Amino acid sequence: MIRLACLDMAGTTVLDDGAVADAFDASLSSSGLSTGSPDYQAAVRYIHETMGQSKIEVFRAIFEGDAQRAEVANAAFETAYVEAIQSNRVAPVAQAAETIEKLRGSGCAVVLTTGFAPTTRDHIIATLGWGDLITHALSPADAGRGRPYPDMILTALLRTGTEAVDQIAVAGDTTNDLWAGSRAGAAIVAGVRTGAHDDADFASVPHTHVLDSVADLVACIDTHNQAVSR
């Protein structure tokens, strides 16, 4: 039976009207990459490929270990995204809050996972008024490594007292979400069509389901639970 749902934030439970892409643009410019240059275009391609990963790790890879440039870029990203939150560009995915309520009501812990820094993550949660709705929220800084590693999901298991990895459902909009869920041994690893990646991307990595949105996860879990209880 599923006892823990680990749900991604941006693109899965939260919509931001392109704020992530705009924040990345701001971060690349602030760290000295000229818009349209070959290095800029290469960075944009890498960002798309690594959607869902820890933002600071993405910048470290782009700037090839130049810690100072990576920190400047990450700070600019977080600042730009917080400004987007303050400009009311961030809103819940349709039925996301209701889905979390249904999961919690069925006895399932709900942990939000994200590549954002904890301060940005908490700002989003406070803006949406989700503080009392969820069980926990985790960033890479809370767990060791970000996606595609399974650390956040396994940390969620430990913090919620979930007994086994086959009691976990994972949902996210990127291939890195699916890699993390699969590597954690989750019973349900679902890609959702509301964010950065699509069915063709999902087909390239291990997963169990592709859903139109996180709102479909309740039925997915119910079907799984009915099958394992027979």
C-alpha positions as CSV (number, residue, x, y, z in Angstrom):
1,M,0.0,0.0,0.0
2,I,1.2,3.5,-0.8
3,R,2.0,5.4,2.4
4,L,4.2,8.3,1.1
5,A,3.7,10.5,-2.0
6,C,6.8,12.6,-3.0
7,L,5.6,15.3,-5.4
8,D,7.8,17.7,-7.3
9,M,6.9,21.4,-7.1
10,A,7.5,23.6,-10.2
11,G,5.7,22.0,-13.2
12,T,4.0,19.3,-11.1
13,T,2.1,20.9,-8.2
14,V,3.0,24.5,-8.9
15,L,2.7,26.6,-12.1
16,D,4.9,29.7,-12.5
17,D,4.1,31.2,-15.9
18,G,7.6,30.6,-17.2
19,A,9.3,32.1,-14.2
20,V,11.9,29.3,-14.0
21,A,13.0,30.0,-17.6
22,D,13.1,33.7,-16.9
23,A,15.1,33.2,-13.7
24,F,17.6,31.1,-15.6
25,D,17.9,33.8,-18.2
26,A,18.6,36.4,-15.5
27,S,21.2,34.1,-13.9
28,L,23.1,33.5,-17.1
29,S,23.2,37.2,-17.9
30,S,24.4,38.1,-14.4
31,S,27.2,35.6,-14.7
32,G,28.6,37.0,-17.9
33,L,27.0,35.0,-20.7
34,S,25.8,37.0,-23.6
35,T,22.3,36.2,-24.9
36,G,22.5,34.3,-28.1
37,S,26.2,33.5,-27.8
38,P,27.3,29.8,-28.4
39,D,28.1,29.4,-24.6
40,Y,24.7,30.8,-23.7
41,Q,22.9,28.5,-26.1
42,A,24.8,25.5,-24.8
43,A,23.9,26.5,-21.2
44,V,20.2,26.8,-22.2
45,R,20.3,23.3,-23.7
46,Y,22.0,21.9,-20.6
47,I,19.4,23.6,-18.4
48,H,16.5,21.9,-20.3
49,E,18.2,18.5,-20.1
50,T,18.7,18.9,-16.4
51,M,15.4,20.3,-15.3
52,G,14.5,19.1,-11.9
53,Q,18.1,18.9,-10.7
54,S,19.6,21.1,-7.9
55,K,20.0,24.6,-9.3
56,I,23.4,25.2,-7.8
57,E,24.7,21.9,-9.2
58,V,23.4,22.9,-12.6
59,F,25.3,26.1,-12.5
60,R,28.5,24.4,-11.2
61,A,28.3,22.1,-14.3
62,I,27.7,25.0,-16.7
63,F,30.6,27.0,-15.3
64,E,32.9,23.9,-15.1
65,G,33.7,24.1,-11.5
66,D,34.1,27.9,-11.2
67,A,32.5,28.1,-7.8
68,Q,32.2,31.9,-7.7
69,R,30.4,32.2,-11.0
70,A,28.1,29.4,-10.0
71,E,27.2,31.1,-6.8
72,V,26.6,34.4,-8.5
73,A,24.3,32.7,-11.0
74,N,22.5,30.7,-8.3
75,A,21.9,33.9,-6.2
76,A,20.5,35.7,-9.3
77,F,18.3,32.7,-10.1
78,E,16.8,32.6,-6.6
79,T,16.3,36.4,-6.5
80,A,14.6,36.4,-9.9
81,Y,12.3,33.6,-8.9
82,V,11.3,35.2,-5.5
83,E,10.5,38.3,-7.5
84,A,8.2,36.2,-9.7
85,I,6.5,34.8,-6.6
86,Q,6.0,38.4,-5.3
87,S,4.5,39.3,-8.7
88,N,1.8,36.7,-8.3
89,R,3.2,34.5,-11.2
90,V,3.1,31.4,-9.1
91,A,-0.1,29.4,-8.6
92,P,-1.1,25.8,-7.9
93,V,-1.6,23.3,-10.7
94,A,-5.4,22.7,-11.1
95,Q,-6.6,20.4,-8.3
96,A,-3.1,20.1,-6.7
97,A,-4.3,21.2,-3.3
98,E,-7.3,19.0,-3.5
99,T,-5.1,16.1,-4.5
100,I,-2.8,16.6,-1.5
101,E,-5.8,16.8,0.8
102,K,-7.2,13.5,-0.6
103,L,-3.9,11.8,-0.1
104,R,-3.4,13.1,3.4
105,G,-7.0,12.1,4.2
106,S,-6.3,8.6,3.1
107,G,-3.4,8.3,5.5
108,C,-0.7,9.0,2.9
109,A,2.1,11.4,3.9
110,V,2.8,14.1,1.2
111,V,6.3,15.5,0.9
112,L,7.1,18.2,-1.7
113,T,10.6,17.9,-3.3
114,T,12.4,20.5,-5.4
115,G,15.7,21.7,-6.8
116,F,15.1,25.1,-5.3
117,A,17.0,26.3,-2.3
118,P,15.1,26.0,1.0
119,T,14.4,29.7,1.3
120,T,12.8,29.9,-2.2
121,R,10.9,26.6,-1.6
122,D,9.5,27.9,1.7
123,H,8.5,31.2,0.1
124,I,6.5,29.4,-2.5
125,I,4.8,27.2,0.2
126,A,4.0,30.3,2.3
127,T,2.6,32.2,-0.7
128,L,0.3,29.3,-1.6
129,G,-0.7,28.8,2.0
130,W,0.4,25.1,2.0
131,G,2.3,25.0,5.2
132,D,-0.4,23.0,7.0
133,L,-1.4,21.1,3.9
134,I,1.8,19.1,3.4
135,T,3.7,16.7,5.6
136,H,7.2,18.0,4.8
137,A,9.2,19.8,2.0
138,L,12.7,18.9,1.0
139,S,15.5,20.5,-1.1
140,P,18.8,19.0,-2.0
141,A,20.4,20.8,0.9
142,D,18.2,18.8,3.3
143,A,19.1,15.4,1.8
144,G,22.7,15.4,0.5
145,R,22.2,15.3,-3.3
146,G,19.5,16.5,-5.6
147,R,17.9,14.6,-8.5
148,P,18.6,12.4,-10.3
149,Y,19.9,10.8,-7.1
150,P,17.3,9.3,-4.8
151,D,18.4,11.1,-1.7
152,M,15.4,13.4,-1.2
153,I,12.9,10.6,-1.6
154,L,14.8,8.4,0.8
155,T,15.1,11.3,3.3
156,A,11.3,11.7,3.0
157,L,10.9,8.0,3.8
158,L,13.0,8.4,6.9
159,R,11.4,11.6,8.1
160,T,7.8,10.2,7.7
161,G,8.6,6.8,9.2
162,T,7.5,5.0,6.0
163,E,8.4,1.3,6.3
164,A,9.6,0.4,2.8
165,V,10.4,1.9,-0.5
166,D,7.6,0.0,-2.2
167,Q,5.2,2.1,-0.2
168,I,6.3,5.3,-2.1
169,A,4.7,7.0,-5.1
170,V,6.7,9.7,-6.9
171,A,5.3,12.2,-9.4
172,G,7.2,14.8,-11.4
173,D,7.4,16.6,-14.7
174,T,11.0,15.9,-15.6
175,T,13.1,12.8,-16.4
176,N,15.2,13.6,-13.4
177,D,12.1,13.2,-11.2
178,L,11.6,9.7,-12.8
179,W,15.3,8.7,-12.4
180,A,15.2,9.7,-8.7
181,G,12.0,7.7,-8.1
182,S,13.2,4.7,-9.9
183,R,16.6,4.7,-8.1
184,A,14.7,5.0,-4.8
185,G,12.7,1.9,-5.6
186,A,9.4,3.6,-5.5
187,A,6.4,1.5,-6.5
188,I,4.8,4.3,-8.5
189,V,7.0,6.6,-10.6
190,A,4.8,8.9,-12.6
191,G,5.6,11.5,-15.1
192,V,3.1,14.4,-15.4
193,R,2.4,16.4,-18.6
194,T,2.1,19.8,-17.0
195,G,5.7,20.8,-17.0
196,A,9.1,20.8,-18.6
197,H,9.3,17.4,-20.3
198,D,6.9,15.4,-22.4
199,D,6.0,11.8,-23.3
200,A,9.0,11.4,-25.6
201,D,11.3,12.5,-22.8
202,F,9.6,10.2,-20.3
203,A,10.0,7.2,-22.6
204,S,13.8,7.5,-22.4
205,V,13.9,6.8,-18.6
206,P,12.4,4.1,-16.3
207,H,8.9,4.9,-15.0
208,T,5.6,3.2,-14.3
209,H,3.0,5.8,-15.4
210,V,2.5,9.0,-17.4
211,L,-0.4,11.1,-16.1
212,D,-2.1,14.2,-17.5
213,S,-1.6,15.9,-14.2
214,V,-0.9,15.3,-10.5
215,A,-4.7,15.3,-10.0
216,D,-4.7,11.8,-11.6
217,L,-2.3,10.4,-9.0
218,V,-5.1,9.6,-6.4
219,A,-6.8,7.2,-8.8
220,C,-3.4,5.8,-9.8
221,I,-2.6,5.1,-6.1
222,D,-6.1,3.7,-5.5
223,T,-5.7,1.2,-8.4
224,H,-2.2,0.2,-7.1
225,N,-3.5,-0.3,-3.5
226,Q,-6.5,-2.4,-4.7
227,A,-4.1,-4.6,-6.7
228,V,-1.7,-5.3,-3.8
229,S,-4.5,-5.9,-1.3
230,R,-5.9,-8.8,-3.2
